[in-house]
Structure formats: C-alpha cells, structure tokens
Amino acid sequence: MLASLRQWATELGFSQIGVADVDLSSAEGPLRDWLARGFHGEMHYMASHGLKRARPAELVPGTVRVITARMDYLPQALPEGWQAMSWQRMATPSAAVVSLYAHGRDYHKVLRNRLQKLAERLAEAIGPFGHRAFTDSAPVLEVELASRSGLGWRGKHSLLLSRQSGSTFFLGEIYVDVPLPLTPPESAHCGQCRACIDACPTGAIVEEGVVDARRCISYLTIELDGPIPEPMRAQMGNRIYGCDDCQLVCPWNKFAQRASLPDFDARIGLDRAQLLQLWAWDEATFLRSTEGSAIRRIGFARWQRNLAVAMGNVLAGRVGAANAAGQSTDIRTDIRTDIRAALHAWLDAPPSELGEHTASVAEHVRWALAQQPGAPATPV
C-alpha cells in the first residue's frame, strides 16, 4: 500500500510522503513550555488549542495514523544561485522583499486540494474510510509528525530539513482511521552548524529548534495585528512579507528542489517588486493583485504598515552596503526623495478604506519619516 501511496502522491505533485503514529506524548512537554514562555505572541489560537496539537485522536476522533506529505515550492524558473539573488534584493534599497514561498498561489489551497485527491485515491483502493486533510490550517504539530514519519528532521531553525530537498517545501497531513504501516523517522544531520541561528536578524532562534515568534520577522509581518514593536523595525530591512534568512544560509538548501507544479511560479512580479510601486496600490489593487495568494490574508492595513517600515529603513540607510558614515552607498538621493514625498502624500490623504487602522499605519509612516541615515537603531 505504501508503494501505491507514494506513486499517487508523486502524480499529484508531492515530493515525499510518510506515515506517522498518533502517540505524540513526548512532544507535549516542549509544546507546553513554548506556550508558557509566551513564544506564540498574539497567536492566541495556539494557546486555546493547547495540547490538542499533540493529540491527533482528540482533534479527529478515530485517528490512528497520519499520512504526512511535503511539496517543493521553489518556482520552476528560479535559477541556480537563488540564495545570492535573494541576498542581493535585500541589499537593494528600491526592492520590496517577499518570502519565496509566497511568490505563487496560496499553498493552503494547492496542498489541501491535492491531499483530498490523494485520500480519494486511497479510498478507491481500500474502500471508504474516515479522514481529514490539513495544511497549516488546524492545531497540528506538522514538523513533529513529518520528522517522525521520515520526511526529514527538525533543524535548529525549527523547520523541517530534508537531505534531498533542504527546507524549501510545504507540509500537509491526512488524519486517517486506517492502521497503515509506519515509515521510520529520519535522524538529525545539522551537526555543529549554527548558521541559521547566527543569521537570524532579530535573534528569534533562542535555542536550537526553538523560535520566539514575537521576534520573528515572519510573525511580525504576517501574524501580528497592530503596531510592530519599534525595537524590531530596524532589523526588518526591506522585508515586507516573511523572512527567508535562516533558509538562505542553510547548507542543506544546496539540495533545494524546484516545484513540480506551476502553481508556485512567481505571480504579479513579486520576485522583482519595488517598494514605491507597491506603496502606490490602493486597497482595490491590493485585493485584485493578491487574489489567490497567501498574502491577501494579512489585509491592506498590515501590507501598508510593513511597507512603511521598509521605507523607513531605506531612509535610515539600513538597506544596502553601508559606508563608514553609516549611510548606504547605493541609495540614490532621488530614491530617498521619492520615498519621503510618497510618505508625506499619504499623511496628507490616508486611504479612507483603512478605517480604524489608519492611526496605526500613520504611526509607522511617521516613524519612517523620522529615520535618518546613520541614526542608531533601537536595541532589540
């Protein structure tokens, strides 16, 4: 049966599948500790679900196995040397940097649809059975289940790592009431490497495999509603949605694979988007341009908030190679002039559709305008 599952999964675009047991009792302690330390930040649903994440049979009664799956997401056209290209964009003051995983279609939709098809193929072979498919959409310990089923191991950045594909893939699960044969776990292969820990701009990786979400740029730009803490803003650079730094430095990502599906190809030019170009969007343009994208769920207010912080960092000279005076050597005066003009124009006539969020975005705009080249950043 596993051989058939693997064949069907490959036909549906998955890179690998495994089967995990539902006894995750050894993961309850670390989960409880992570929540107790407040590392989930304002993701209150993490605490409200509590230990249900580590108890699959409580989430879906009758579950005895979990089919785990991973799907590579690097765009097919992405050339070799993509890591260097990503670093270069983060050093380009005019560039708006969006995490690679979000360049294409919303992975939630892509994976969930194909997981359901995989379950249907299994049902055709063995008859009807109970199941539910998930993709980062329920209280599921995805990395724990994936590592226990042999898809990889938990890296020091807390993401799953694979010897075949690095970490540039999505995870999905199918909870089933069928006692499928288990697949063996993968041992860890990070060794003494701590590149991801050292590269994190905000020091969010507080221990090996433990991330304080409150310090993570992905959390700050995507999950956090309301103002971004001022000490974190300077470290965000021109990242406006997510952060790839810990993956860019990981040696295992020299094995990262391109997606087998066109769904993850870059849409609306997000691989070359410019800050001022995106700042000019109104809400209607934002909604139209991000239709079918994971980006749309953050809403227009967070989008503008993130852009304002990025433009403030450009004005401060924090984006690009800095000279001895602390000013970025590749920021042309006209870029700073255009950014200031755009931000002042926004303050003169903020978008009416922001409603109750106007004051929050305005605060970030004023912060951005107050940034000066060479000014010290607030300590994190």
Residue pairs with C-beta under 8 A, 6 or more apart in sequence:
1 125
1 126
1 180
1 181
2 19
2 180
2 181
2 183
4 125
5 17
5 67
5 118
5 122
5 180
6 16
6 17
8 118
8 121
8 122
9 16
9 17
9 69
9 118
12 114
12 117
12 118
13 71
13 114
13 259
13 260
13 261
14 69
14 70
14 71
14 114
14 118
15 70
15 71
15 72
15 164
15 165
15 169
15 257
15 260
16 69
16 70
16 151
16 162
16 164
16 165
17 67
17 68
17 69
17 70
17 118
17 151
18 67
18 68
18 69
18 146
18 149
18 150
18 151
18 183
19 65
19 66
19 67
19 68
19 149
19 180
19 181
19 182
19 183
20 65
20 66
20 68
20 145
20 146
20 148
20 149
20 182
20 183
21 65
21 66
21 148
21 182
22 55
22 56
22 57
22 63
22 64
22 65
22 66
24 54
24 55
24 56
24 141
24 144
24 145
24 148
25 54
27 54
27 141
27 144
28 51
28 54
31 51
31 53
31 54
31 141
32 51
34 40
34 210
35 46
35 47
35 50
37 212
38 214
39 206
39 210
39 211
39 212
39 213
39 214
40 46
40 47
40 213
41 213
41 214
41 219
41 223
41 224
42 223
42 224
42 225
42 226
43 213
43 219
43 223
45 139
46 139
49 139
52 58
52 59
52 139
53 59
53 139
53 140
53 141
54 141
54 144
56 63
56 66
56 140
56 145
56 175
57 63
57 64
59 138
59 139
59 140
59 175
60 130
60 132
60 175
62 130
62 177
63 130
63 175
63 176
63 177
64 176
64 177
64 178
64 179
65 175
65 176
65 178
65 179
65 180
65 182
66 145
66 149
66 173
66 174
66 175
66 176
67 118
67 173
67 174
67 176
67 180
68 142
68 145
68 146
68 149
68 151
68 171
68 172
68 173
69 111
69 115
69 118
69 151
69 171
69 172
69 173
69 174
70 146
70 151
70 152
70 160
70 162
70 165
70 169
70 170
70 171
70 172
71 107
71 110
71 111
71 114
71 169
71 170
71 172
71 259
71 261
72 165
72 168
72 169
72 256
72 257
72 258
72 259
72 260
73 100
73 101
73 104
73 107
73 168
73 169
73 170
73 259
73 264
74 82
74 100
74 168
74 256
74 257
74 258
74 259
74 264
75 100
75 103
75 104
75 258
75 259
75 264
75 265
75 266
75 271
76 258
76 259
76 262
76 264
76 265
77 265
77 266
78 100
78 258
79 85
82 100
82 256
83 248
83 249
83 253
86 97
86 100
86 244
86 248
87 248
89 95
89 97
89 238
90 97
90 237
90 238
90 239
90 319
91 319
91 320
91 321
91 330
92 238
92 319
92 320
92 330
93 238
93 314
93 319
93 320
93 328
93 330
93 331
93 335
94 274
94 275
94 276
94 314
94 335
95 238
95 272
95 273
95 274
95 275
96 238
96 240
96 273
96 274
96 275
96 277
96 278
96 307
96 310
97 237
97 238
97 239
97 240
97 241
97 310
98 240
98 241
98 242
98 270
98 271
98 273
98 295
99 218
99 239
99 241
99 242
99 243
99 244
100 168
100 244
101 107
101 168
101 170
101 242
101 264
101 294
102 241
102 242
102 270
102 293
102 294
102 295
103 264
103 265
103 266
103 267
103 270
103 271
104 259
104 263
104 264
104 265
104 266
104 267
104 293
105 263
105 264
105 267
105 292
105 293
106 292
106 293
106 294
106 296
107 135
107 136
107 170
107 264
107 294
108 135
108 136
108 137
108 294
109 292
110 261
110 263
110 264
111 135
111 170
111 172
112 133
112 134
112 135
112 137
112 172
114 172
115 133
115 134
115 135
115 172
115 173
115 174
116 133
118 174
119 131
119 133
119 174
119 176
122 129
122 176
122 178
123 129
126 178
129 176
129 177
129 178
130 176
130 177
131 174
131 175
131 176
131 177
132 174
132 175
133 172
133 173
133 174
133 175
134 140
134 172
134 173
134 174
134 175
135 170
135 171
135 172
135 173
136 142
136 170
136 171
140 173
142 160
142 171
142 173
143 154
143 158
143 159
143 160
143 171
144 154
145 173
146 152
146 160
146 171
147 153
147 154
147 160
147 185
147 186
148 185
149 182
149 183
149 185
150 183
150 184
150 185
150 186
151 160
151 162
151 171
151 186
152 160
152 161
152 162
152 163
152 167
152 186
153 160
153 161
153 185
153 186
153 187
153 188
153 189
153 190
154 160
154 161
154 188
154 209
155 161
155 167
155 190
155 196
155 209
155 250
155 252
156 190
156 193
156 194
156 196
156 197
156 205
156 208
156 209
157 167
157 196
157 197
157 200
157 205
157 209
157 211
157 246
157 247
157 250
158 205
158 209
158 210
158 211
159 167
159 246
159 247
160 167
160 169
160 171
161 167
161 189
161 190
161 250
161 252
162 169
162 186
162 252
162 255
163 186
163 189
163 252
163 255
164 255
164 257
165 255
165 256
165 257
166 247
166 250
166 252
166 253
166 254
166 255
166 256
166 257
167 247
167 250
167 252
167 253
167 256
168 247
168 253
168 256
168 257
169 257
189 252
193 251
194 208
195 249
195 250
195 251
196 205
196 245
196 246
196 247
196 249
196 250
197 205
197 208
198 249
199 245
199 246
199 248
199 249
200 216
200 245
200 246
201 217
201 235
201 236
201 237
201 243
201 245
202 215
202 216
202 217
202 232
202 235
202 380
203 215
203 380
204 211
204 212
204 213
204 214
204 215
204 216
204 217
204 219
205 211
205 246
206 212
206 215
213 219
213 223
215 232
215 380
216 243
217 232
217 235
217 236
217 239
217 242
217 243
217 245
218 242
218 243
220 228
220 229
220 232
220 236
221 228
221 236
221 239
221 240
221 241
221 242
221 243
221 298
221 302
221 306
222 241
222 242
222 298
222 302
224 302
225 302
226 360
227 305
227 360
227 363
227 364
228 236
228 305
228 306
228 309
228 364
230 367
230 378
231 377
231 378
231 379
231 380
232 380
233 309
233 312
233 313
233 367
233 378
234 313
234 316
234 318
234 377
234 378
235 377
235 380
236 306
236 309
236 310
236 313
237 310
237 313
237 318
237 319
238 275
238 310
238 313
238 314
238 319
239 310
240 275
240 278
240 303
240 306
240 307
240 310
241 295
241 298
241 306
247 253
259 265
267 292
267 293
268 289
268 290
268 293
275 307
275 310
275 311
275 314
275 339
276 338
276 339
276 342
278 303
278 307
279 304
279 307
279 311
279 342
279 346
280 342
281 289
281 303
282 351
282 353
283 300
283 351
283 353
283 354
286 296
286 300
286 303
287 296
287 300
290 296
295 303
298 306
300 351
300 353
300 354
301 354
301 357
301 360
301 361
304 351
304 354
304 361
304 364
305 360
305 361
305 364
308 343
308 361
308 364
308 365
308 367
308 368
309 364
309 367
309 368
310 319
311 339
311 342
311 343
311 368
312 364
312 367
312 368
312 369
312 370
312 371
313 319
313 371
314 328
314 331
314 335
314 336
314 339
315 336
315 339
315 340
315 368
315 369
315 371
315 372
315 373
316 371
316 372
316 373
316 374
316 375
316 377
317 326
317 327
317 328
317 331
317 373
317 374
318 328
318 377
319 328
319 331
320 328
320 329
320 330
320 331
321 328
321 329
321 330
322 328
322 329
323 329
325 373
325 374
326 373
326 374
327 373
327 374
328 373
339 368
340 369
343 365
343 368
343 369
344 369
346 365
347 362
347 365
347 366
347 369
350 358
350 361
350 362
351 358
354 361
